[in-house]
Amino acid sequence: MAGLSTLILLLCAAKDVMPSSSHWKPTWPSYRVPVILPQSTLNLDKPQFDAEARLEVVSPCGPACHKSSPLPTYEEVKHYLSYETLYANGSLTETEVGIYILSNSADGSQGKSRTKRQIYGYDSRFSIFGKDFLLNYPFSTSVKLSTGCTGTLVAEKHVLTAAHCIHDGKSYVKGAQKLRVGFLKPKHKDGSKGANITNSAMPEKMKFQWIRVKRTHVPKGWIKGNANDIGMDYDYALLELKKPHKRKFMKIGVSPPARHLPGGRIHFSGYDNDRPGNLVYRFCDVKDETYDLLYQQCDAQPGASGSGVYVRMWKRQNHKWERKIIGIFSGHQWVDMNGTPQDFNVAVRITPLKYAQICYWIKGNYLDCREG
């Protein structure tokens, strides 16, 4: 009972503080983010890397199913947020975590799939052509994983993606040990043959430049939960590159309620399989939400999994508009809606707990992760 009470306290402490209704700008809310810290780390046997990479996830649990599920206990949440770390040499560790609520004064901070279809009616996706767009923010933050998925740059050496691109819930996928991240770049350097191709009617051809991944973090909620309803809630992973990518990245943020999103819409770009070599951008309305998931019908195809879902809102503290990643596109899902099958595309929301975990993976210091 004490554990459950602590969890309720934790969830209450993580509630957002929204701007007043008189404020006309969609504004990033302030959150009291909990602290997640490693408690112990164990060495595990080297994985077999024998799973096939899956580019979409299937779950029978839809919005109503998730909303009716009981809250997990504090100990269950701690277990879900514990994580495995896979290193480039094939070694593997498991880290148990603790979850803490700190007051402002404590740290000085301020306050089943039937078809491959994922297109809904008219295809509203936009292929992004030309280096003037592809190499500029925010499109330049989208990268391709060697396992076939998409990822998003969230720090100088870090990429956020979907866990199922790395691990199928039971084993690491083939290629995870030698995982690489691809950055789109022009095929020709300035001054070389073909440098003036942008003056023609044809878009400039691009190629991928690859960087090896140093280590990968996957939450235990995905590894242990993929066989049941909570698995999709933890379909995210963080990759650390062997060297900095030298591009502008997009910060992560806690996902506001759908009703507070500008126009109720989300945006993301990914490398859809039906348009090889193209970066594809789309936006759409959020149809439903749970505490951990956003249900929408953004047009997408396998390959876009792992894309960072973002919105642009006003940052009052900095007096400027700012885009942030508020979720990770997980993929296509058929759900049972009162006995009638309905399909959605699903994104995993970055909750205060997930923000604290991912931010700690990136920065290694909880004091830098107190504001979501």
SVG drawing of the C-alpha trace seen along z (x, -y; Angstrom):
<svg xmlns="http://www.w3.org/2000/svg" viewBox="-19 -37 55 53">
<polyline fill="none" stroke="black" stroke-width="0.4" points="0.0,0.0 2.8,-2.4 4.3,-1.7 1.0,-2.5 0.6,-5.7 4.1,-6.8 3.2,-6.2 0.1,-8.3 2.1,-11.1 4.7,-10.8 2.0,-11.1 0.4,-14.0 3.7,-15.8 4.3,-15.4 1.1,-17.2 1.6,-20.2 1.0,-23.8 -0.8,-25.3 -0.9,-28.9 -4.1,-30.9 -6.8,-30.8 -6.2,-34.4 -2.7,-33.6 -3.3,-33.3 0.0,-31.5 0.3,-27.7 2.9,-27.7 5.2,-24.9 3.9,-24.0 6.1,-23.8 6.5,-20.3 7.9,-19.1 10.0,-16.2 10.8,-13.3 14.4,-12.0 15.4,-8.6 18.9,-7.3 20.8,-4.1 20.9,-1.9 22.8,1.2 24.2,2.6 24.7,6.3 26.6,7.8 24.5,10.1 25.4,12.8 26.1,11.5 22.9,11.5 22.5,13.8 21.4,11.1 19.1,13.6 15.8,11.7 14.5,10.2 14.1,6.5 10.4,5.6 9.3,2.3 5.8,2.2 4.3,3.3 1.0,5.1 -1.0,4.8 -4.6,5.9 -5.0,3.2 -6.5,-0.1 -7.3,-3.4 -10.2,-2.0 -8.2,1.0 -5.3,-1.2 -7.6,-3.7 -9.3,-0.9 -6.0,0.8 -5.1,0.4 -2.2,-1.9 1.0,0.0 2.5,0.2 5.6,-1.8 7.8,1.4 6.4,2.3 7.2,-1.2 10.7,-0.9 11.1,2.4 9.7,1.0 12.1,-2.0 15.1,0.2 17.1,0.7 19.5,2.8 22.6,1.2 24.1,2.9 27.7,1.9 29.4,2.0 31.6,4.9 28.5,7.0 28.6,6.8 25.3,6.2 24.4,4.8 21.1,4.4 20.6,1.4 18.0,1.1 16.8,-2.4 15.2,-4.3 12.5,-7.0 12.5,-10.1 10.4,-13.2 12.3,-16.3 10.8,-19.6 11.9,-22.8 13.9,-23.7 15.8,-20.4 17.8,-21.1 17.2,-24.8 15.2,-24.2 12.1,-26.0 9.2,-25.2 -2.9,7.6 -1.9,6.4 -4.1,7.3 -2.4,5.4 0.7,3.1 -1.7,0.2 -0.9,-2.9 -2.4,-5.4 -5.7,-7.0 -7.7,-8.2 -5.7,-10.7 -1.9,-10.3 -1.0,-13.5 2.8,-12.8 5.4,-15.2 8.7,-14.0 11.4,-16.5 13.8,-17.2 16.9,-19.4 19.7,-19.9 18.4,-23.4 15.6,-21.6 17.1,-18.3 20.2,-19.8 18.2,-22.4 16.4,-22.2 14.1,-20.5 14.4,-18.0 18.1,-17.6 17.4,-16.0 15.9,-12.9 18.4,-10.0 18.2,-6.5 19.1,-3.4 20.9,-0.5 18.1,1.8 15.6,0.0 14.0,-2.5 14.2,-6.2 15.7,-8.1 15.9,-11.7 18.9,-13.7 18.3,-14.8 21.8,-15.7 25.3,-16.1 25.9,-12.3 22.4,-10.9 19.6,-9.5 16.1,-8.7 14.2,-5.9 11.8,-3.0 12.9,0.0 11.4,2.5 14.0,1.3 16.7,2.7 15.0,5.5 11.9,7.6 10.9,7.9 12.7,11.2 16.1,10.8 18.2,8.1 17.7,7.9 20.3,8.9 22.6,5.9 22.0,4.4 25.6,5.1 27.0,3.2 24.3,0.7 24.9,-2.5 23.1,-5.7 22.9,-7.3 22.9,-11.1 21.7,-12.4 24.3,-14.4 24.8,-15.6 26.6,-13.1 28.8,-15.9 31.0,-18.2 31.1,-21.9 33.4,-22.5 33.2,-19.0 31.5,-17.7 27.7,-18.0 27.9,-20.9 25.5,-23.0 22.9,-20.3 20.6,-22.4 20.2,-24.8 18.5,-22.1 14.9,-20.9 16.0,-17.6 16.6,-17.5 20.1,-17.0 20.9,-13.3 21.8,-12.6 23.6,-9.7 23.9,-8.5 27.0,-9.0 27.1,-6.4 28.3,-6.7 28.6,-3.7 26.7,-3.4 28.7,-3.2 25.9,-2.0 22.2,-1.5 19.7,-1.9 16.4,0.1 13.9,-0.1 12.9,3.2 9.2,2.2 9.7,3.0 11.9,6.1 9.6,7.6 6.3,6.1 6.2,6.7 4.1,9.9 1.4,8.0 -0.5,4.8 2.0,2.5 4.8,3.2 4.0,0.5 4.1,-2.1 7.9,-1.6 8.7,-1.3 11.6,-3.8 15.4,-3.5 18.4,-5.9 21.5,-5.4 24.9,-7.0 27.1,-7.6 30.8,-7.0 31.5,-10.6 29.5,-13.9 27.3,-14.4 27.8,-18.2 24.2,-19.0 21.6,-21.0 19.4,-18.7 15.9,-18.8 15.4,-18.8 13.0,-16.4 10.1,-17.6 7.3,-16.3 4.2,-15.6 1.4,-18.1 -2.2,-16.8 -3.5,-16.6 -6.0,-19.4 -3.1,-21.8 -1.2,-21.0 -1.3,-23.7 -4.3,-22.8 -4.3,-19.4 -1.7,-18.3 1.6,-16.5 4.5,-16.4 7.2,-13.9 9.5,-13.0 10.8,-9.6 12.3,-7.2 9.2,-5.4 10.0,-2.2 7.7,-2.9 9.8,-6.0 13.4,-4.7 16.0,-7.3 13.4,-10.0 12.7,-11.8 9.0,-12.0 7.2,-14.7 3.7,-14.6 1.3,-16.2 -2.1,-15.2 -4.6,-15.6 -4.4,-13.4 -7.5,-11.3 -7.2,-9.9 -4.7,-9.6 -3.8,-7.7 -1.2,-8.6 1.5,-6.8 0.3,-6.8 -1.0,-9.2 -3.4,-7.6 -3.5,-9.4 -3.9,-8.7 -0.8,-10.3 -0.1,-8.6 3.0,-6.5 4.7,-3.3 7.1,-0.8 10.5,-2.5 9.1,-5.6 9.0,-3.8 11.3,-5.6 10.6,-9.0 10.5,-11.8 7.0,-13.3 7.3,-17.0 5.3,-20.2 6.3,-23.9 5.2,-26.0 6.1,-29.2 8.8,-29.0 8.0,-31.7 11.3,-31.6 13.3,-32.2 10.7,-34.4 10.8,-32.4 9.1,-29.6 10.7,-26.2 10.2,-22.7 10.5,-19.7 10.2,-16.0 7.2,-14.9 6.9,-11.3 8.3,-8.5 6.4,-7.1 5.9,-3.4 3.9,-2.2 0.7,-0.8 -1.8,0.8 -5.1,2.6 -7.2,2.3 -10.6,3.7 -13.0,0.8 -16.1,2.2 -15.9,5.3 -15.1,3.4 -11.5,3.4 -10.0,0.0 -6.5,-1.0 -4.4,-3.8 -0.8,-4.9 0.6,-5.1 3.2,-7.3 4.7,-6.7 4.4,-9.9 7.3,-11.3 5.8,-11.4 7.6,-13.1 9.1,-9.7 10.3,-8.9 11.7,-12.4 13.7,-12.0 15.0,-8.6 15.9,-9.7 17.4,-13.0 19.6,-11.1 20.8,-8.8 21.8,-11.8 23.3,-14.1 24.3,-11.7 23.3,-14.3 19.7,-14.5 20.2,-18.2 20.2,-18.9 16.9,-17.1 14.6,-18.9 12.5,-20.9 10.6,-19.1"/>
</svg>
